[in-house]
Amino acid sequence: MTIDLNPALLDARQMQTVGRIAVLFAGHGHRPYEGARRESVTALEHALQCADLAERARATPALIVAALLHDIGHFHATEDDATDDAHELRAMALLGDAFGSDVLAPIRLHVDAKRYLVAAHADYAAMLSPASLHSLELQGGPMTRAEVAAFDALPFSADALRLRCWDDLAKLPGQPTPPLDHFLAMIPGVMMG
């Protein structure tokens, strides 16, 4: 995998972050989700489709990067069909020191955004994949009215809802997308100084 970045324009921290993310995708991106969490695409295909949908929607660079990285916490999780792997929190540990809230909050909130959408829109659950319905139950099921109101008040909740919708659509086998390098090149521009 080659990254089309000009090292002369990046500092060591930016290069290290981009390199670490590229290594995670190289080591884990080819894997499908297993068991009841099984989807029809690999983790990399899902990430690229999600980022592509964000880019096509003219999202901010930070939200495009969040779309790319939203499931990176799965790369360090032990898949267990009976428990929630809290991958959105694992992602915080992997990414937290390099990015601000504009990237991290939508990632952290994308699981709660699914719970929100199921509670707020009666027809939303019908569009979820079987794997997503399974994880919904592990993640607490639909939000209560009080949880919906609290979610609405959170900074970046609207971005998390957009990310969630792209996440749900980004499961098409063989869907063409830009390569990983295209999106990795956006990372330095959204990192915290």
C-alpha positions in Angstrom: 0.0 0.0 0.0 1.4 3.4 -0.9 0.2 6.6 0.6 0.1 9.6 -1.8 1.3 12.1 0.8 4.2 14.5 0.5 6.4 13.8 3.6 8.0 17.2 3.3 4.7 18.8 4.1 3.9 16.6 7.1 5.4 16.5 10.6 6.5 13.3 12.3 3.3 13.1 14.3 1.1 13.3 11.3 3.2 10.7 9.4 3.1 8.4 12.5 -0.7 8.7 12.8 -1.4 8.1 9.1 1.1 5.2 9.1 -0.5 3.6 12.2 -4.0 3.8 10.6 -2.7 2.4 7.3 -1.1 -0.5 9.2 -4.4 -1.2 11.1 -6.3 -1.3 7.8 -3.6 -3.5 6.2 -3.8 -6.0 9.1 -7.5 -6.0 9.7 -9.3 -4.4 6.8 -9.6 -7.7 4.8 -11.6 -9.4 7.6 -15.3 -9.8 7.5 -17.3 -9.5 10.6 -18.1 -13.0 11.9 -21.0 -14.8 13.5 -24.2 -12.8 14.0 -22.2 -9.7 13.2 -21.4 -10.9 9.7 -21.9 -8.3 7.0 -21.6 -8.7 3.2 -18.4 -6.6 3.0 -15.0 -6.5 4.6 -14.1 -3.9 7.2 -12.1 -2.0 4.6 -14.8 -2.1 2.0 -17.3 -0.8 4.6 -14.9 2.0 5.8 -14.2 3.1 2.2 -17.9 3.0 1.2 -18.8 5.0 4.3 -16.1 7.7 3.7 -17.1 7.8 0.0 -20.8 8.4 0.9 -19.7 11.2 3.3 -17.5 12.8 0.6 -20.3 12.6 -2.0 -22.6 14.3 0.5 -20.0 17.1 0.7 -19.4 16.5 4.4 -16.5 18.3 6.1 -13.1 16.7 5.9 -13.4 15.9 9.6 -16.7 14.0 9.1 -15.3 12.2 6.1 -12.3 11.0 8.2 -14.7 10.1 11.0 -16.7 8.0 8.4 -13.5 6.2 7.4 -12.4 5.5 11.0 -15.8 4.9 12.8 -15.3 1.1 13.1 -11.6 1.1 13.7 -12.3 0.0 17.3 -13.4 -3.4 15.9 -9.7 -4.0 15.0 -8.8 -4.5 18.6 -12.0 -6.2 19.8 -12.6 -9.8 20.5 -15.7 -10.7 18.5 -18.3 -12.3 20.8 -21.9 -12.5 19.6 -23.2 -12.4 23.1 -21.7 -9.1 24.3 -21.3 -5.5 23.0 -17.7 -5.0 22.0 -17.9 -1.2 22.7 -15.9 -0.6 19.5 -16.8 3.1 19.5 -15.0 3.5 22.8 -12.0 1.4 21.7 -11.7 3.8 18.8 -11.3 6.6 21.2 -8.2 4.9 22.8 -6.7 4.4 19.3 -7.4 7.9 18.0 -8.0 10.2 20.9 -4.7 12.1 21.1 -4.5 12.9 17.4 -8.0 14.3 16.6 -10.5 16.8 18.0 -14.1 16.5 18.8 -15.1 17.1 15.1 -13.7 13.7 14.3 -14.0 11.8 17.6 -17.6 12.8 18.7 -19.3 11.3 15.6 -17.3 8.1 16.0 -18.1 7.9 19.7 -21.8 8.6 19.1 -22.5 6.5 16.0 -23.7 3.5 18.1 -26.0 5.7 20.1 -27.1 7.3 16.8 -28.5 3.9 15.7 -30.4 3.6 19.0 -31.7 7.1 18.5 -32.9 6.5 15.0 -34.7 3.3 15.9 -36.5 5.2 18.7 -37.2 8.3 16.7 -38.2 6.8 13.3 -40.6 3.8 13.3 -39.4 2.5 9.9 -35.7 2.8 10.6 -35.2 -0.6 12.1 -36.6 -2.3 8.9 -33.7 -1.0 6.9 -31.0 -2.4 9.2 -29.0 -5.4 8.3 -29.4 -8.5 10.4 -26.0 -7.9 11.9 -26.9 -4.4 12.8 -30.2 -5.5 14.4 -28.2 -8.1 16.5 -25.7 -5.5 17.7 -28.6 -3.0 18.4 -29.9 -5.4 21.1 -26.5 -5.8 22.6 -26.0 -2.0 22.6 -29.2 -1.4 24.6 -31.9 -1.3 22.1 -33.9 1.8 21.1 -33.4 4.9 23.3 -36.0 6.1 25.7 -37.6 9.5 25.2 -35.3 10.9 27.8 -32.2 9.5 26.1 -33.4 10.8 22.7 -33.8 14.3 24.2 -30.3 14.1 25.8 -28.8 12.9 22.5 -30.3 15.8 20.7 -28.6 18.2 23.0 -25.1 16.8 22.5 -22.5 18.6 20.4 -22.0 16.8 17.1 -25.1 14.7 17.4 -26.3 15.8 14.0 -22.9 14.6 12.5 -23.3 11.3 14.3 -26.7 10.8 12.8 -25.3 11.5 9.3 -22.5 9.1 9.9 -24.9 6.5 11.1 -27.0 6.7 8.0 -23.8 6.3 5.8 -22.8 3.4 8.0 -26.1 1.6 7.3 -25.8 2.2 3.5 -22.1 1.2 3.2 -22.6 -2.6 2.9 -22.7 -3.2 -0.8 -20.4 -5.9 -2.2 -18.3 -4.8 -5.1 -19.2 -1.1 -4.7 -16.5 1.1 -6.4 -14.9 3.7 -4.1 -11.7 5.7 -4.1 -8.7 3.8 -2.7 -7.7 4.0 1.0 -4.9 6.4 0.1 -7.4 9.0 -1.1 -8.9 9.2 2.4 -5.7 8.7 4.3 -4.4 11.9 2.6 -7.2 13.8 4.4 -6.1 12.8 7.8 -3.3 15.4 8.4 -5.6 18.2 7.6 -8.0 17.3 10.3 -5.6 16.4 13.1 -5.2 18.5 16.2 -2.2 20.8 16.0 
